Amino acid sequence: MENTERKIRLITSNKRAYHDYEVVQRVECGLVLQGTEVKSLRAGKANLQDAYASFTDKISNDLYLLNLHIAEYDFGNIANHKPKRPRKLLVSHREAIKLRTAVNEKGLTLIPLSIYFSGPYVKVELGLVRAKKKYDKREDLKMKDAKLEIDRKFRYK
């Protein structure tokens, strides 16, 4: 029996997203990249801060990742990529329609949660998210602190 699972290696994740947003749904997407971008990602030089995904216009189902910063490749030449260029996301037509309706009708947002290598391919985990209110953030911090306190108590006894 052949093992068809691809090895996954995390490049970067968006920890701030879990603090600011409530993740409703997760979607795995492919990413269209240039050669120097892949080399820069292999070196781990990506930043998901302020990145988001959106559709190009009202009728097309082309999904693009905007404000994703991939640093220029150090050993690149004149054909090096632009760090914050829009990058096309590869999703199925059916999935794109579902995401479009969720964004338009329910007022949700698409943000990248993590970027990783799945075998030789670069994948993005998109999150369909709803913004948290300030009191929700405070409540989460209280729960986290309480859990840490309980863990400390049981660890030393």
TIMI-903113 format. One line per field, with one value per atom (N, C-alpha, C, O, CB): atom name; x, y, z. Coordinates in pm, whole numbers, padded with zeros to 5 digits, always signed. Atoms other than C-alpha are relative to their C-alpha. Glycine has a CB too. Example, Ala and Ser with C-alpha at 12.3 -4.5 7.8 and 13.67 -1.06 7.14 Angstrom:
at = (N / CA / C / O / CB / N / CA / C / O / CB)
px = (+00089 / +01230 / +00090 / +00194 / -00099 / -00082 / +01367 / -00077 / -00026 / +00041)
py = (-00119 / -00450 / +00120 / +00118 / +00003 / -00119 / -00106 / +00109 / +00220 / +00046)
pz = (+00000 / +00780 / +00000 / +00066 / +00125 / -00006 / +00714 / +00073 / +00090 / -00142)
// end
This chain:
at = (N / CA / C / O / CB / N / CA / C / O / CB / N / CA / C / O / CB / N / CA / C / O / CB / N / CA / C / O / CB / N / CA / C / O / CB / N / CA / C / O / CB / N / CA / C / O / CB / N / CA / C / O / CB / N / CA / C / O / CB / N / CA / C / O / CB / N / CA / C / O / CB / N / CA / C / O / CB / N / CA / C / O / CB / N / CA / C / O / CB / N / CA / C / O / CB / N / CA / C / O / CB / N / CA / C / O / CB / N / CA / C / O / CB / N / CA / C / O / CB / N / CA / C / O / CB / N / CA / C / O / CB / N / CA / C / O / CB / N / CA / C / O / CB / N / CA / C / O / CB / N / CA / C / O / CB / N / CA / C / O / CB / N / CA / C / O / CB / N / CA / C / O / CB / N / CA / C / O / CB / N / CA / C / O / CB / N / CA / C / O / CB / N / CA / C / O / CB / N / CA / C / O / CB / N / CA / C / O / CB / N / CA / C / O / CB / N / CA / C / O / CB / N / CA / C / O / CB / N / CA / C / O / CB / N / CA / C / O / CB / N / CA / C / O / CB / N / CA / C / O / CB / N / CA / C / O / CB / N / CA / C / O / CB / N / CA / C / O / CB / N / CA / C / O / CB / N / CA / C / O / CB / N / CA / C / O / CB / N / CA / C / O / CB / N / CA / C / O / CB / N / CA / C / O / CB / N / CA / C / O / CB / N / CA / C / O / CB / N / CA / C / O / CB / N / CA / C / O / CB / N / CA / C / O / CB / N / CA / C / O / CB / N / CA / C / O / CB / N / CA / C / O / CB / N / CA / C / O / CB / N / CA / C / O / CB / N / CA / C / O / CB / N / CA / C / O / CB / N / CA / C / O / CB / N / CA / C / O / CB / N / CA / C / O / CB / N / CA / C / O / CB / N / CA / C / O / CB / N / CA / C / O / CB / N / CA / C / O / CB / N / CA / C / O / CB / N / CA / C / O / CB / N / CA / C / O / CB / N / CA / C / O / CB / N / CA / C / O / CB / N / CA / C / O / CB / N / CA / C / O / CB / N / CA / C / O / CB / N / CA / C / O / CB / N / CA / C / O / CB / N / CA / C / O / CB / N / CA / C / O / CB / N / CA / C / O / CB / N / CA / C / O / CB / N / CA / C / O / CB / N / CA / C / O / CB / N / CA / C / O / CB / N / CA / C / O / CB / N / CA / C / O / CB / N / CA / C / O / CB / N / CA / C / O / CB / N / CA / C / O / CB / N / CA / C / O / CB / N / CA / C / O / CB / N / CA / C / O / CB / N / CA / C / O / CB / N / CA / C / O / CB / N / CA / C / O / CB / N / CA / C / O / CB / N / CA / C / O / CB / N / CA / C / O / CB / N / CA / C / O / CB / N / CA / C / O / CB / N / CA / C / O / CB / N / CA / C / O / CB / N / CA / C / O / CB / N / CA / C / O / CB / N / CA / C / O / CB / N / CA / C / O / CB / N / CA / C / O / CB / N / CA / C / O / CB / N / CA / C / O / CB / N / CA / C / O / CB / N / CA / C / O / CB / N / CA / C / O / CB / N / CA / C / O / CB / N / CA / C / O / CB / N / CA / C / O / CB / N / CA / C / O / CB / N / CA / C / O / CB / N / CA / C / O / CB / N / CA / C / O / CB / N / CA / C / O / CB / N / CA / C / O / CB / N / CA / C / O / CB / N / CA / C / O / CB / N / CA / C / O / CB / N / CA / C / O / CB / N / CA / C / O / CB / N / CA / C / O / CB / N / CA / C / O / CB / N / CA / C / O / CB / N / CA / C / O / CB / N / CA / C / O / CB / N / CA / C / O / CB / N / CA / C / O / CB / N / CA / C / O / CB / N / CA / C / O / CB / N / CA / C / O / CB / N / CA / C / O / CB / N / CA / C / O / CB / N / CA / C / O / CB / N / CA / C / O / CB / N / CA / C / O / CB / N / CA / C / O / CB / N / CA / C / O / CB / N / CA / C / O / CB / N / CA / C / O / CB / N / CA / C / O / CB / N / CA / C / O / CB / N / CA / C / O / CB / N / CA / C / O / CB / N / CA / C / O / CB / N / CA / C / O / CB / N / CA / C / O / CB / N / CA / C / O / CB / N / CA / C / O / CB)
px = (+00084 / +00000 / +00089 / +00180 / -00096 / -00079 / +00141 / -00053 / -00174 / +00000 / +00039 / +00139 / -00015 / +00084 / +00102 / +00024 / -00023 / -00001 / -00023 / -00132 / -00005 / +00004 / +00126 / +00235 / -00004 / -00115 / +00228 / +00053 / -00023 / -00038 / -00062 / +00471 / -00033 / -00018 / +00155 / +00038 / +00354 / +00105 / +00144 / -00140 / -00097 / +00601 / -00051 / -00069 / +00140 / +00056 / +00470 / +00103 / +00219 / -00047 / -00087 / +00618 / -00026 / +00066 / -00025 / +00038 / +00429 / -00149 / -00226 / +00036 / +00141 / +00101 / -00040 / +00046 / -00030 / +00053 / -00120 / -00065 / -00186 / -00103 / +00050 / -00154 / -00092 / -00183 / +00116 / +00082 / -00307 / -00145 / -00238 / +00058 / +00135 / -00606 / -00088 / -00208 / +00007 / +00080 / -00718 / -00041 / -00140 / +00077 / +00035 / -00718 / -00107 / -00200 / +00124 / +00090 / -00903 / -00128 / -00228 / +00071 / +00113 / -01143 / -00046 / +00029 / +00036 / +00056 / -01371 / -00003 / -00070 / -00144 / -00010 / -01295 / -00126 / -00157 / +00129 / +00124 / -01617 / +00027 / -00029 / -00099 / -00031 / -01472 / +00143 / +00196 / -00100 / -00136 / -01131 / -00001 / -00075 / +00097 / -00008 / -01041 / +00147 / +00223 / -00079 / -00137 / -00716 / +00002 / -00078 / +00053 / -00011 / -00610 / +00143 / +00238 / -00045 / -00131 / -00322 / +00034 / -00053 / +00004 / -00046 / -00117 / +00086 / +00178 / +00079 / -00078 / +00017 / +00118 / +00100 / -00088 / -00120 / +00377 / +00102 / +00095 / +00061 / -00114 / +00689 / +00113 / +00106 / +00045 / -00110 / +01015 / +00073 / +00104 / +00096 / -00074 / +01190 / -00086 / -00032 / +00048 / +00088 / +00884 / +00007 / +00008 / -00144 / -00009 / +00906 / +00132 / +00137 / -00014 / -00131 / +01276 / +00001 / +00059 / +00110 / +00008 / +01206 / -00086 / -00056 / -00056 / +00084 / +00929 / +00075 / +00055 / -00128 / -00079 / +01167 / +00093 / +00126 / +00082 / -00083 / +01385 / -00086 / -00032 / +00083 / +00090 / +01075 / -00025 / -00060 / +00055 / +00013 / +01054 / -00136 / -00147 / +00112 / +00135 / +00681 / -00065 / -00034 / -00086 / +00070 / +00454 / -00148 / -00185 / +00060 / +00144 / +00077 / -00070 / -00192 / -00060 / +00060 / +00020 / -00076 / -00020 / +00107 / +00086 / -00267 / -00037 / -00090 / +00067 / +00036 / -00314 / -00147 / -00200 / +00091 / +00138 / -00662 / -00024 / +00055 / -00098 / +00034 / -00831 / -00129 / -00219 / -00015 / +00123 / -01092 / -00016 / +00079 / -00001 / +00031 / -01260 / +00030 / +00019 / -00148 / -00042 / -01149 / -00116 / -00100 / +00061 / +00115 / -01496 / -00129 / -00125 / -00002 / +00130 / -01866 / -00039 / -00111 / -00106 / +00048 / -01907 / +00101 / +00062 / -00046 / -00097 / -01580 / +00026 / +00007 / +00133 / -00031 / -01481 / +00150 / +00196 / -00063 / -00144 / -01110 / +00029 / -00007 / +00073 / -00030 / -00987 / +00149 / +00234 / -00037 / -00138 / -00670 / +00036 / -00047 / +00021 / -00054 / -00455 / +00076 / +00170 / +00093 / -00057 / -00364 / +00079 / +00048 / -00110 / -00084 / -00101 / +00082 / +00131 / -00086 / -00092 / +00089 / +00141 / +00172 / -00034 / -00137 / +00452 / +00092 / +00112 / +00046 / -00105 / +00705 / +00126 / +00132 / -00038 / -00122 / +01053 / +00067 / +00059 / +00097 / -00074 / +01262 / +00107 / +00165 / +00063 / -00100 / +01494 / +00138 / +00170 / -00012 / -00131 / +01844 / +00093 / +00168 / +00066 / -00092 / +02023 / -00067 / -00018 / +00053 / +00071 / +01771 / +00069 / +00158 / -00143 / -00057 / +01853 / -00104 / -00191 / +00050 / +00092 / +01664 / -00145 / -00239 / +00045 / +00133 / +01369 / -00061 / -00152 / +00007 / +00054 / +01302 / -00144 / -00182 / +00088 / +00142 / +00937 / -00021 / +00068 / -00079 / +00039 / +00757 / -00053 / -00131 / -00109 / +00037 / +00707 / -00149 / -00195 / +00066 / +00142 / +00338 / -00093 / -00201 / -00029 / +00087 / +00195 / -00121 / -00112 / +00079 / +00117 / -00156 / +00032 / +00090 / -00127 / -00028 / -00135 / -00131 / -00216 / +00094 / +00123 / -00403 / -00007 / +00092 / -00011 / +00024 / -00553 / -00074 / -00161 / -00082 / +00059 / -00650 / -00105 / -00071 / +00108 / +00111 / -00992 / -00093 / -00096 / -00075 / +00094 / -01256 / -00113 / -00137 / -00057 / +00108 / -01544 / -00111 / -00162 / -00057 / +00105 / -01796 / +00039 / -00043 / -00031 / -00049 / -01583 / +00002 / -00030 / +00141 / -00003 / -01540 / -00139 / -00155 / +00061 / +00138 / -01916 / -00046 / -00110 / -00095 / +00037 / -01967 / +00065 / +00001 / +00040 / -00071 / -01702 / -00056 / -00071 / +00149 / +00055 / -01845 / -00133 / -00156 / -00019 / +00130 / -02196 / +00017 / -00055 / -00093 / -00023 / -02063 / +00052 / +00011 / +00099 / -00057 / -01865 / -00105 / -00116 / +00121 / +00099 / -02147 / -00121 / -00167 / -00044 / +00127 / -02449 / +00018 / -00061 / -00075 / -00014 / -02317 / +00098 / +00113 / +00044 / -00093 / -02059 / +00127 / +00185 / -00067 / -00123 / -01765 / +00120 / +00104 / -00012 / -00124 / -01403 / +00087 / +00081 / +00075 / -00095 / -01140 / +00141 / +00190 / -00009 / -00138 / -00798 / +00084 / +00032 / +00008 / -00086 / -00499 / +00039 / +00082 / +00127 / -00037 / -00439 / +00141 / +00213 / -00098 / -00136 / -00120 / +00040 / -00045 / +00013 / -00057 / +00107 / +00094 / +00172 / +00076 / -00083 / +00277 / +00029 / -00040 / -00069 / -00032 / +00443 / -00071 / -00060 / +00155 / +00062 / +00237 / +00069 / +00029 / -00158 / -00085 / +00494 / +00074 / +00134 / -00083 / -00068 / +00634 / -00086 / -00038 / +00047 / +00094 / +00327 / -00013 / -00004 / -00137 / +00025 / +00267 / -00151 / -00223 / +00065 / +00143 / -00075 / -00025 / +00062 / -00054 / +00044 / -00264 / -00126 / -00219 / -00024 / +00123 / -00517 / -00074 / -00032 / +00030 / +00082 / -00785 / -00103 / -00154 / -00068 / +00105 / -01023 / -00113 / -00089 / +00054 / +00118 / -01375 / -00033 / -00076 / -00121 / +00001 / -01390 / -00103 / -00146 / +00137 / +00088 / -01617 / +00079 / +00141 / -00138 / -00076 / -01464 / -00056 / -00177 / -00001 / +00042 / -01471 / -00024 / +00039 / +00106 / +00024 / -01610 / +00106 / +00173 / -00145 / -00101 / -01389 / -00024 / +00071 / +00003 / +00030 / -01569 / +00026 / +00059 / -00145 / -00034 / -01523 / +00150 / +00191 / -00045 / -00145 / -01148 / +00040 / +00125 / +00072 / -00029 / -01143 / -00038 / +00035 / -00073 / +00047 / -01342 / +00097 / +00126 / -00141 / -00097 / -01097 / +00128 / +00185 / +00033 / -00120 / -00803 / -00022 / +00067 / +00043 / +00031 / -00974 / +00001 / +00056 / -00136 / +00004 / -01036 / +00142 / +00175 / -00086 / -00137 / -00674 / +00080 / +00154 / +00068 / -00070 / -00539 / -00045 / +00036 / -00023 / +00052 / -00767 / +00055 / +00091 / -00154 / -00053 / -00652 / +00148 / +00191 / -00018 / -00141 / -00285 / +00017 / +00104 / +00068 / -00006 / -00346 / -00031 / +00036 / -00097 / +00035 / -00513 / +00113 / +00147 / -00130 / -00112 / -00228 / +00118 / +00185 / +00043 / -00111 / +00028 / -00024 / +00067 / +00019 / +00034 / -00154 / +00021 / +00075 / -00144 / -00010 / -00168 / +00140 / +00174 / -00097 / -00135 / +00186 / +00089 / +00173 / +00059 / -00089 / +00349 / -00052 / +00011 / +00024 / +00050 / +00138 / +00019 / -00018 / -00146)
py = (-00118 / +00000 / +00124 / +00136 / +00000 / -00121 / +00337 / +00109 / +00124 / +00047 / -00112 / +00633 / +00124 / +00174 / +00024 / -00115 / +00922 / +00132 / +00237 / -00018 / -00122 / +01172 / +00079 / +00023 / -00031 / -00086 / +01468 / +00056 / +00080 / +00114 / -00056 / +01600 / +00149 / +00222 / -00023 / -00140 / +01934 / +00071 / +00023 / +00011 / -00081 / +02202 / +00143 / +00209 / -00004 / -00132 / +02524 / +00108 / +00099 / +00015 / -00114 / +02847 / +00111 / +00156 / +00052 / -00101 / +03101 / -00011 / -00061 / +00142 / +00001 / +03136 / +00137 / +00216 / -00110 / -00129 / +03429 / -00015 / -00036 / +00054 / +00019 / +03405 / +00112 / +00092 / -00010 / -00116 / +03750 / -00021 / +00032 / +00129 / +00023 / +03630 / -00070 / -00040 / -00082 / +00072 / +03396 / +00090 / +00063 / -00121 / -00094 / +03686 / +00099 / +00130 / +00077 / -00103 / +03935 / -00054 / +00017 / +00082 / +00053 / +03702 / -00134 / -00206 / -00015 / +00131 / +03407 / -00076 / -00032 / +00011 / +00076 / +03144 / -00085 / -00170 / -00089 / +00071 / +03013 / -00125 / -00231 / +00092 / +00111 / +02791 / +00014 / +00124 / -00003 / +00001 / +02689 / -00061 / -00156 / -00079 / +00047 / +02637 / -00007 / +00086 / +00094 / +00013 / +02507 / +00041 / -00007 / -00145 / -00051 / +02688 / -00015 / -00014 / +00148 / -00006 / +02666 / +00146 / +00232 / -00081 / -00137 / +02977 / +00006 / -00074 / +00050 / -00017 / +03096 / +00091 / +00206 / +00060 / -00073 / +03206 / +00002 / -00078 / -00062 / -00002 / +03303 / -00078 / -00110 / +00147 / +00083 / +03111 / +00059 / -00012 / -00024 / -00062 / +03363 / +00007 / +00009 / +00140 / +00000 / +03374 / -00132 / -00135 / +00030 / +00133 / +03000 / -00013 / -00067 / -00111 / +00007 / +03028 / +00083 / +00042 / +00048 / -00083 / +03310 / -00065 / -00053 / +00138 / +00071 / +03105 / -00117 / -00147 / -00050 / +00110 / +02812 / +00051 / -00022 / -00069 / -00062 / +03052 / +00053 / +00101 / +00114 / -00040 / +03136 / +00149 / +00200 / -00045 / -00146 / +03502 / +00044 / +00091 / +00063 / -00043 / +03572 / +00063 / +00027 / -00118 / -00068 / +03796 / +00008 / +00065 / +00142 / +00001 / +03748 / +00119 / +00131 / -00127 / -00115 / +04070 / +00085 / +00120 / +00085 / -00084 / +04271 / -00064 / +00005 / +00132 / +00066 / +04013 / -00042 / -00075 / -00122 / +00044 / +03929 / -00047 / -00020 / +00114 / +00050 / +03760 / +00067 / +00092 / -00155 / -00058 / +03914 / -00039 / -00082 / +00153 / +00028 / +03865 / +00125 / +00237 / -00043 / -00112 / +04082 / +00095 / +00217 / -00050 / -00085 / +04207 / -00073 / -00183 / +00043 / +00053 / +04141 / -00131 / -00212 / +00101 / +00119 / +03868 / -00112 / -00228 / +00040 / +00108 / +03678 / -00072 / -00015 / +00055 / +00079 / +03403 / -00013 / -00111 / -00139 / -00001 / +03489 / +00055 / +00169 / +00083 / -00037 / +03500 / +00036 / -00041 / -00115 / -00046 / +03699 / +00025 / +00068 / +00128 / -00028 / +03724 / +00132 / +00146 / -00116 / -00134 / +04087 / +00028 / -00026 / +00105 / -00045 / +04246 / -00110 / -00091 / +00064 / +00103 / +03921 / +00043 / +00063 / -00142 / -00044 / +04022 / -00121 / -00189 / +00101 / +00100 / +03776 / +00076 / +00139 / -00110 / -00079 / +03926 / -00040 / -00154 / -00018 / +00029 / +03955 / -00103 / -00106 / +00129 / +00104 / +03662 / +00064 / +00143 / -00106 / -00064 / +03756 / -00020 / +00071 / -00054 / +00031 / +03587 / +00017 / -00034 / -00141 / -00020 / +03695 / +00104 / +00176 / +00042 / -00096 / +03901 / +00106 / +00136 / -00071 / -00106 / +04169 / -00051 / +00028 / +00062 / +00060 / +03928 / -00035 / -00118 / -00125 / +00026 / +03928 / +00051 / +00140 / +00067 / -00034 / +03958 / +00125 / +00167 / -00118 / -00111 / +04252 / -00060 / -00155 / +00093 / +00063 / +04181 / -00007 / -00106 / +00072 / -00002 / +04279 / -00008 / +00051 / +00125 / +00009 / +04194 / -00088 / -00177 / -00055 / +00088 / +04040 / -00140 / -00153 / +00059 / +00138 / +03660 / -00076 / -00071 / -00072 / +00073 / +03441 / -00126 / -00197 / -00036 / +00121 / +03168 / -00101 / -00065 / +00031 / +00107 / +02834 / -00074 / -00152 / -00098 / +00069 / +02718 / -00051 / +00002 / +00094 / +00052 / +02512 / +00102 / +00188 / -00137 / -00092 / +02693 / -00004 / +00100 / -00034 / +00017 / +02553 / +00064 / +00129 / -00148 / -00058 / +02655 / +00153 / +00221 / -00054 / -00146 / +03007 / +00060 / +00167 / +00036 / -00050 / +03049 / -00001 / +00094 / -00086 / +00006 / +02936 / +00113 / +00177 / -00136 / -00105 / +03178 / +00137 / +00223 / -00005 / -00129 / +03466 / +00028 / +00139 / +00002 / -00022 / +03416 / +00025 / +00108 / -00122 / -00021 / +03393 / +00141 / +00206 / -00104 / -00133 / +03715 / +00107 / +00204 / +00020 / -00102 / +03907 / +00002 / +00109 / -00021 / +00004 / +03789 / +00004 / +00069 / -00124 / +00010 / +03717 / +00101 / +00111 / -00139 / -00101 / +03995 / -00056 / +00005 / +00085 / +00062 / +03762 / +00047 / +00108 / -00154 / -00041 / +03820 / -00122 / -00218 / +00105 / +00108 / +03594 / +00048 / +00145 / -00042 / -00034 / +03607 / -00128 / -00235 / +00072 / +00118 / +03372 / -00032 / +00056 / +00021 / +00043 / +03172 / -00056 / -00038 / -00106 / +00052 / +02996 / -00027 / -00044 / -00129 / +00038 / +02928 / -00116 / -00112 / +00120 / +00117 / +02592 / -00072 / -00054 / -00096 / +00087 / +02350 / -00132 / -00192 / -00020 / +00132 / +02041 / -00078 / -00071 / +00007 / +00062 / +01828 / +00111 / +00197 / -00087 / -00107 / +02049 / +00124 / +00224 / -00052 / -00108 / +02277 / +00095 / +00053 / -00057 / -00099 / +02598 / +00013 / +00037 / +00138 / -00008 / +02603 / +00111 / +00145 / -00136 / -00102 / +02873 / -00050 / -00097 / +00136 / +00033 / +02799 / +00130 / +00213 / -00076 / -00118 / +03064 / -00023 / -00134 / +00038 / +00008 / +03136 / +00095 / +00212 / +00031 / -00083 / +03263 / +00047 / -00033 / -00078 / -00047 / +03485 / +00110 / +00180 / +00050 / -00107 / +03714 / +00074 / +00011 / -00056 / -00080 / +04000 / -00018 / -00022 / +00148 / +00011 / +03962 / +00139 / +00236 / -00074 / -00125 / +04235 / +00012 / -00086 / +00005 / -00024 / +04389 / -00087 / -00139 / +00147 / +00080 / +04208 / -00149 / -00221 / +00021 / +00139 / +03873 / -00024 / -00129 / -00035 / +00013 / +03933 / -00006 / -00085 / +00117 / +00001 / +04011 / -00133 / -00187 / +00115 / +00127 / +03698 / -00113 / -00199 / -00033 / +00101 / +03485 / +00009 / -00094 / +00016 / -00017 / +03633 / -00051 / -00113 / +00147 / +00050 / +03558 / -00152 / -00212 / +00052 / +00147 / +03197 / -00057 / -00157 / -00046 / +00046 / +03159 / +00011 / -00081 / +00082 / -00018 / +03300 / -00102 / -00156 / +00142 / +00098 / +03074 / -00140 / -00213 / -00002 / +00131 / +02768 / -00012 / -00116 / -00022 / +00000 / +02862 / -00016 / -00089 / +00128 / +00007 / +02906 / -00141 / -00193 / +00100 / +00139 / +02564 / -00094 / -00183 / -00044 / +00086 / +02402 / +00017 / -00082 / +00032 / -00023 / +02564 / -00070 / -00131 / +00152 / +00061 / +02441 / -00151 / -00209 / +00032 / +00145 / +02081 / -00049 / -00164 / -00051 / +00039 / +02078 / -00018 / -00108 / +00102 / +00002 / +02141 / -00084 / -00084 / +00140 / +00083 / +01904 / -00146 / -00229 / +00027)
pz = (+00000 / +00000 / +00000 / +00082 / +00122 / +00014 / -00105 / +00092 / +00108 / -00145 / -00083 / +00130 / -00087 / -00140 / +00114 / +00087 / -00060 / +00076 / +00016 / -00073 / -00078 / +00225 / -00035 / -00045 / +00152 / +00026 / +00147 / +00132 / +00226 / -00096 / -00119 / +00403 / +00007 / -00092 / +00000 / -00019 / +00546 / +00084 / +00191 / +00067 / -00073 / +00652 / +00009 / -00093 / -00068 / -00023 / +00804 / -00032 / +00009 / +00146 / +00030 / +00667 / +00102 / +00169 / -00145 / -00099 / +00878 / +00029 / -00052 / -00051 / -00036 / +01061 / +00054 / +00095 / +00105 / -00040 / +01154 / +00138 / +00149 / -00104 / -00137 / +01533 / +00041 / +00122 / +00097 / -00034 / +01555 / -00046 / +00015 / -00064 / +00054 / +01349 / +00102 / +00111 / -00128 / -00098 / +01626 / +00116 / +00184 / +00052 / -00104 / +01870 / -00047 / +00027 / +00046 / +00051 / +01648 / -00062 / -00069 / -00101 / +00075 / +01466 / +00056 / +00120 / -00147 / -00029 / +01523 / -00132 / -00226 / +00066 / +00124 / +01258 / -00017 / +00066 / -00001 / +00029 / +01104 / -00082 / -00056 / -00073 / +00091 / +00830 / -00049 / -00061 / -00120 / +00054 / +00698 / -00140 / -00167 / +00093 / +00138 / +00331 / -00039 / -00012 / -00097 / +00050 / +00178 / -00146 / -00226 / +00019 / +00137 / -00140 / -00049 / +00030 / -00008 / +00063 / -00381 / -00024 / -00015 / -00131 / +00019 / -00456 / -00126 / -00142 / +00124 / +00122 / -00793 / +00033 / +00071 / -00117 / -00038 / -00738 / -00113 / -00206 / +00123 / +00089 / -00930 / +00066 / +00184 / -00033 / -00050 / -00890 / +00118 / +00214 / -00108 / -00111 / -00666 / +00126 / +00237 / -00039 / -00116 / -00439 / +00074 / +00197 / -00041 / -00061 / -00378 / +00075 / +00186 / -00108 / -00066 / -00297 / +00128 / +00228 / -00094 / -00118 / -00054 / +00108 / +00226 / -00036 / -00096 / +00109 / +00062 / +00180 / -00068 / -00056 / +00151 / +00110 / +00203 / -00111 / -00104 / +00352 / +00115 / +00215 / -00061 / -00107 / +00561 / +00008 / +00114 / +00130 / -00001 / +00460 / -00054 / -00167 / -00083 / +00035 / +00454 / +00122 / +00235 / -00054 / -00108 / +00659 / -00035 / -00139 / +00024 / +00022 / +00687 / +00063 / +00053 / +00052 / -00067 / +00882 / -00102 / -00206 / +00071 / +00084 / +00723 / -00134 / -00221 / -00026 / +00125 / +00444 / +00004 / +00110 / -00026 / +00012 / +00320 / -00142 / -00232 / +00037 / +00132 / +00026 / -00045 / +00036 / +00000 / +00053 / -00202 / -00146 / -00212 / +00017 / +00140 / -00537 / -00082 / -00032 / -00017 / +00082 / -00828 / -00032 / -00026 / -00129 / +00028 / -00922 / +00037 / +00092 / -00148 / -00043 / -00874 / -00067 / -00008 / -00027 / +00071 / -01137 / -00015 / -00030 / -00135 / +00019 / -01168 / +00132 / +00240 / -00057 / -00119 / -00927 / +00022 / +00081 / -00011 / -00022 / -00931 / +00138 / +00170 / -00109 / -00138 / -00574 / +00009 / -00035 / +00099 / -00011 / -00497 / +00146 / +00226 / -00082 / -00132 / -00187 / -00008 / -00087 / +00050 / +00005 / -00119 / +00128 / +00234 / -00020 / -00112 / +00109 / +00065 / +00177 / +00103 / -00050 / +00160 / -00037 / -00154 / -00058 / +00026 / +00198 / -00004 / +00097 / +00108 / +00016 / +00060 / -00038 / -00144 / -00109 / +00020 / +00088 / -00131 / -00176 / +00118 / +00122 / -00225 / +00028 / +00136 / -00059 / -00014 / -00281 / +00000 / -00089 / -00113 / -00018 / -00164 / -00120 / -00157 / +00125 / +00110 / -00454 / -00136 / -00236 / +00014 / +00125 / -00718 / -00087 / -00043 / +00027 / +00094 / -01023 / -00034 / +00049 / -00129 / +00040 / -01214 / -00012 / -00009 / -00132 / +00014 / -01254 / +00135 / +00142 / -00087 / -00133 / -00879 / +00009 / -00067 / +00109 / -00011 / -00769 / +00087 / +00160 / +00059 / -00087 / -00606 / +00130 / +00125 / -00069 / -00127 / -00233 / +00030 / +00086 / +00110 / -00038 / -00202 / -00120 / -00116 / +00078 / +00117 / -00543 / +00030 / +00115 / -00121 / -00019 / -00564 / -00055 / -00162 / -00072 / +00043 / -00586 / -00013 / +00076 / +00100 / +00027 / -00736 / +00086 / +00103 / -00151 / -00078 / -00518 / -00086 / -00166 / +00128 / +00079 / -00668 / +00083 / +00172 / -00051 / -00065 / -00550 / -00108 / -00219 / +00101 / +00098 / -00723 / -00020 / +00064 / +00045 / +00036 / -00892 / +00105 / +00146 / -00139 / -00100 / -00644 / +00133 / +00198 / +00020 / -00125 / -00346 / -00009 / +00088 / +00033 / +00019 / -00489 / +00013 / +00071 / -00137 / -00010 / -00520 / +00145 / +00190 / -00088 / -00142 / -00159 / +00079 / +00161 / +00060 / -00071 / -00035 / -00036 / +00052 / -00032 / +00042 / -00241 / +00069 / +00116 / -00152 / -00064 / -00102 / +00150 / +00207 / -00023 / -00144 / +00256 / +00026 / +00122 / +00055 / -00018 / +00214 / -00027 / +00048 / -00092 / +00037 / +00043 / +00091 / +00131 / -00142 / -00073 / +00240 / +00151 / +00220 / -00038 / -00145 / +00588 / +00057 / +00179 / +00037 / -00048 / +00606 / +00061 / +00150 / +00099 / -00051 / +00670 / -00082 / -00187 / -00004 / +00065 / +00573 / -00023 / +00053 / +00085 / +00030 / +00414 / +00035 / -00022 / -00151 / -00034 / +00578 / +00002 / +00032 / +00138 / -00006 / +00553 / +00144 / +00219 / -00086 / -00135 / +00869 / +00004 / +00103 / +00051 / +00005 / +00759 / -00145 / -00233 / +00084 / +00129 / +00463 / +00028 / +00124 / -00072 / -00024 / +00432 / -00132 / -00232 / +00099 / +00112 / +00193 / +00021 / +00128 / -00015 / -00002 / +00116 / -00111 / -00227 / -00020 / +00101 / -00059 / -00072 / -00007 / -00101 / +00072 / -00337 / -00021 / -00075 / -00133 / +00027 / -00344 / +00119 / +00234 / -00035 / -00104 / -00151 / +00016 / -00081 / -00034 / -00028 / +00015 / +00101 / +00181 / +00054 / -00094 / +00203 / +00067 / +00000 / -00071 / -00071 / +00473 / +00024 / +00105 / +00135 / -00015 / +00440 / +00108 / +00124 / -00133 / -00099 / +00720 / -00035 / -00064 / +00140 / +00015 / +00673 / +00141 / +00224 / -00068 / -00138 / +00980 / +00023 / -00068 / +00039 / -00047 / +01177 / +00107 / +00193 / +00057 / -00096 / +01376 / +00140 / +00160 / -00040 / -00140 / +01754 / +00056 / +00014 / +00085 / -00072 / +01973 / +00110 / +00145 / +00060 / -00101 / +02238 / +00125 / +00183 / +00039 / -00119 / +02521 / -00025 / +00069 / +00043 / +00032 / +02339 / +00016 / +00065 / -00143 / -00013 / +02327 / +00147 / +00186 / -00070 / -00143 / +02698 / +00063 / +00147 / +00071 / -00053 / +02773 / -00035 / +00048 / -00054 / +00042 / +02573 / +00083 / +00122 / -00148 / -00082 / +02764 / +00142 / +00200 / +00004 / -00134 / +03097 / +00003 / +00096 / +00048 / +00008 / +02991 / -00013 / +00050 / -00121 / +00020 / +02877 / +00130 / +00165 / -00112 / -00128 / +03205 / +00103 / +00178 / +00054 / -00095 / +03408 / -00030 / +00062 / -00003 / +00040 / +03212 / +00038 / +00088 / -00153 / -00039 / +03266 / +00151 / +00197 / -00047 / -00146 / +03638 / +00050 / +00139 / +00063 / -00037 / +03666 / -00034 / +00044 / -00072 / +00041 / +03473 / +00095 / +00128 / -00144 / -00094 / +03707 / +00133 / +00190 / +00023 / -00128 / +04017 / -00002 / +00092 / +00038 / +00010 / +03897 / -00034 / -00006 / -00102 / +00038 / +03765 / +00121 / +00123 / -00094 / -00115 / +04102 / +00116 / +00222 / +00047 / -00110 / +04313 / -00027 / +00055 / +00024)
// end
